[in-house]
Amino acid sequence: MKVAFIVQRCGREVVGGAELHCLHVAQRMSKHWQTEILTTCPLEYTTWENHYPPAPRRWMAR
């Protein structure tokens, strides 16, 4: 099964809130499903300036 998680920003540098929860759930569920996180590219929610390049990234499971 393929599952996509959608969150406003995501990355190991993003701490707390829905973003971190989404990353943790996607990592855990990747043992059972093919998971993908769809997100924007900013790191800071105060400016919403792009930090990451607009390209696919892979996060290793914890």
N, C-alpha and C positions, 0 to 999 in steps of 0.2 A: 504494500500500500504506500502511496506517496502522499505526504502531508506538508502543506506550507503554513508557516507561522508568519503573521504580519505584525510588525511593531514599528513605531516611529523612528527609532534608532537602535543600533545593536553593535556590540563589540566588547572585547574584554576590558577596555578602558571605561566603558559606561557602567557606573556602579548604581545599584539599587533600583527599586521600582519595577515597573512592568518589563522594562528592557532586559534586566538581568534575569528575571523570572522566566521570560520567554526563552532566553538562551539556555538556561538550565533545563527547562522542560524539553526543548528540542534536542539537546544533547542526550538526555535520558531516553527519550522515545526513539532516538536513532538506532537503538538496539533492536527495535521491533518494526520500525517503519523507515522508509526513505524520507528524511526530513530536509526541509529547506526553510531558511528565514528570508523573507522579503522585507527590505527596509530602505530608508534613505541613507545619505552619506555623511551627515553631520556628527560631530562628537559632542559639541556644546549646545544645549537647548536654549541658551540665552541669545545666541547669534544665528543659529541654524546654518552657519557657513559649512560647506562641504569640507570634510577632513579626510575621508577615505575616497579613493578613486572609484568611479562608478563601474565596478566590475565584480564578478563573483568572487567570494572569499570563502575559505574553509576554516572552520574552528574545530580543533581536536576535542574529543570528549574529555571531560575532567578525569 
